[in-house]
Amino acid sequence: MPIIVGVFCLLPLLLGLAAEYLVCRFLRRKLWRLLPPAVVLALTALVAAGRLNVWESSQSPVTQLLFVPGLPALCAIIGTTLGWRLWKRLWGPRVIWEHKRGE
């Protein structure tokens, strides 16, 4: 069970986080920041299209399509969001608020 969770959840999450952070950190154009989520969506569409033969098999197609391309894609999208947030937190401009003391 831990191997399945690692392969289907943690690995796509970490790959998405690393890809988005590196793209945001080293490529300055904003359009490039859309590349990792676009790649995740394209790979998900390719895997789902390749698994359409599951609809003709005796196994449940909904669970097959949800767990194989769906769960890793969801974790990868969450990873890209976390990668962007990490980059924004480390390299974004900071606003320092000065609190006035009650006088």
N, C-alpha and C positions, 0 to 999 in steps of 0.2 A: 504493500500500500504506500509506503513512503517514496518508493521509486516512481510510482504512478503520479503522485502529487508533485514530486520534483520535476518530472519530465513534462507533465501537462500544465502545471501552474507556475512553479518557481523559475524554471528555465526560460519560458517566454517572457515572464515578468522581468527577470534580470536582463535578458537580451534587449527588450524594449527600453528599459531604463538606460542601459549603457548606450544604445544607439541614439536615442533622443538627446541624452546629455552630451555625447561627443559631437553630434551635428550642431547642437545649439552653441557649444563651446568653441568649436573651431571654424565653423562656417558662418560668416557674418550676415548673409542675406536671409531675410525672413522667409522667403519662399522655400528655402532648403529645410526649414523646420517642419514642413509638411511631409517631407520624404519618408521618415520612419512610419508614421501612421498610414500613409498611402501604401507602403510596401506590405504592412501587416494586412490591410484590407485586400490587397491584390492576392497575396498568398492564401488568405482565407477563401476568397472566391475560387481560386484554382483548386484548392483541396476539396471544397464543397462540390465543384463541378466534376472533379475526379471521383468523388464518392457517390455520385448520383445513381450508380448501379446498385447501391444499397436498397433503393426503393423497390427493386425487383426481387430482392432476396427475401428470405423468410424472417430475417431479424427485423426488429423494430427500427424503422428508418429515422424516426424523430430522435431517439436516444443516440443513434449512431452519428447523426449530423450535429447534435448538440455537444456531445462529448469530444469528438475528434477535431473538427475545425472550430467549433464554437468556444469551448472552454479555453484552449490555448490562445485564441484570438482575443478573447476578453481579457485574459491576463496580460497579453502583450500590449493591448491598448491602455490598460491601467499602468503598465510599466512605462509606456511613452509619456503618459501624463505625469507620472512620478519623476521621470527624467527631466521633463521640462520644469517642474516645480523645484527640483534640486538645483538645476542650472540657474533658475530665477533667484533662488535663495542665496546661492553662493556668489553669483556674478551680477545680479541686478542692482540698480542704484538703491541706496537706503535712504529713507526719510527719517530724520531724527526730530522728534517732537520735544520741544522744551515746555515743560510744565511750569506754569507760573504759580508761585506760592501765593496762597490767599493773603492779601494784605488789607 
